[in-house]
Each structure stands twice: as C-alpha cells, then as structure tokens.
Amino acid sequence: MTIKPIALFLGLSLTAFTPQNPTTQGSVPEPCANTNTTFQNGEKITYKIYYNLNFVWVPAGEVVFRIFDEGNQWHYQAIGSTYPSYEWFFSVRDEYNSWVDKNTLLPNYSERSVNEGNYHIYEKISFNQRDRKMTVWRSKKKGESETKTEHTVQDCVHDVLSSLYNLRNVDFASQQPGYALPFRIFMDKEEYPLKMKYMGKEAKKKVYGMGKYDTMKFQPDVIAGEVFKDGTKMAVWVSDDKNRIPLLIETPVSVGSVKMVIKEYWGLKYDFTAKR
C-alpha cells in the first residue's frame, strides 16, 4: 500500500458546492460562475497526514496550501511531501498549481508535478470553458518530450485544486441534512461525475492537537480504484464560519485508513470564530 499525501488529500477534500447566488460572466454558463467571499491573497494552511499502520497512527507527511493574487486570476498552490522518517516506506514530492478566473472561480490552466516512489508525471491542462475543451500535455518529468491530447467535457468542470476553493464560497446553513449535490472534476484525462452529501452541523468537534471547532460535516463520493474501494465512506468536517476551511478528513483506504488534520494557518480573511 502506498500513501500519496497530496493527491489523496485533494481527492478527499472535494466536498464541492454549487453557487448559492450564481452570476452571469460573459459566455460562461450562469450556473458555473461563483464569487469569492471566503479567502484572500496570502492565505496559507498546512495539514498533517496520518496513516493507520497496524492499529498505530503514523505521521506520514504534510500538505501546504497557498493563495496568490495574480491580477485577474487567483493562483492556488498545494505542495505535499512525506516526512524523512516515513520515506523508508514511501517517498512523495508532489506539487499542484491552478489558475482560475476571479470573476467565475473556474480554472483557466493547471499544472501538476507528481513524484511518488518510482512514479513520475508532469502535466499541464488548458481549460477552454467556452468551448468545453480540455488540452492536456503530459510527460514523465518537466522539460522532457510531451504528448498532447484534447478532450470534450461538459460545462462547470474544475480541476481538483480549484474545486477545493470553489466549495468554500457557498453558505450551506440553509440546506437540510441529507441534501446531495452533483459536481464534476477533470483529472487523468477523464471527467468524473460525483455527488456530495451534506450531513449537517456538528458543534465542538474535536480535532487532534488543535482543540474543538464548530463544523459542518460532509460525505463526498470517491473514485474507486487503487486507493479507494467501491462504497468507501469518507467524512469531511469544514469550519462553520466565514472561512469555511477543511479541518479534518477521515476515510478508509484499500489497506488501512488515513486522516488529514489541520496543523497551522495564516492569513485567513476572517477571524476564526469556529474555534472553541
């Protein structure tokens, strides 16, 4: 069993939302547009990843998320790596970047560099939201010869990283527990239709090493494969305040279980009122 911190965390984090108050932005279909009200330039959040190995929770690595203001675009970045003490088992050095339109929060372009053991991928994706076309360039490592493919998708498609930030910009307080929302992501040259279920609010949820928080709980679909089995039930707790950041994620995987826990945060747009 190999643990891939950044890819796994991003997959776990996709409790995606649709906009509560959609707006029309040019030729982009109305339901696709969203407006940022939850984050700002300079936000940085670090998560610690634990893997359950023979009933012992082993700290495996960290993922650091950053936001940069680049004019008419937001630039999201996520860098994940294993701890030196864990690399006898498996080594990870991954980086994801996504550039999204500030007016819609839809991605224009993304890059990812995946280095997990002997597995390496460098990938670039251009998102043509108007024509619903994805152009993918892929090589084993950056600077090597690339293959180019084109893919037709539906509207409102995000990459994995842009979906994480899009979800934070909807107020779910008015929804009833059990309410399920569809969403789509494009990854590994495929479009995945998934659903997310809102499970309701959970006050004073204990987050290991960080204290207690008022939260909203979600149960997203997962993509069955190497990491997740069919029917895997995942739980995600998001801060019940204006920041709406993921605090804790727990899930079984094909061998054992994994949890991701918030460790540090800087530059939040609002006071962190969810913390008790």
Buried (B, 14 or more C-beta within 10 A) or exposed (E): EBBBBBBBBBBBBBBBBBBBEBEEBEEBBEEBBBBBBBBEEEBBBBBBBBBBBEEEBBBBBBBBBBBBEEEEBBBBBBBBBBBEEBBEBBBBBBBBBBBBBBBBBBBBBBBBBBBBEEEBBBBBBBBEBEEBEBBBBBBEEEEEEBEEEEBEBEBBBBBBBBBBBBBBBBBBEEBEEEEEBEBBBBBEEEBBEBEBBBBBBBEEBEBEEBEEBBBBBBBBBBBEEEBBEEEBEBBBBBBBBBBBBBBBBBBBBEEBEBBBBBBEBEEBBBEEEBBE
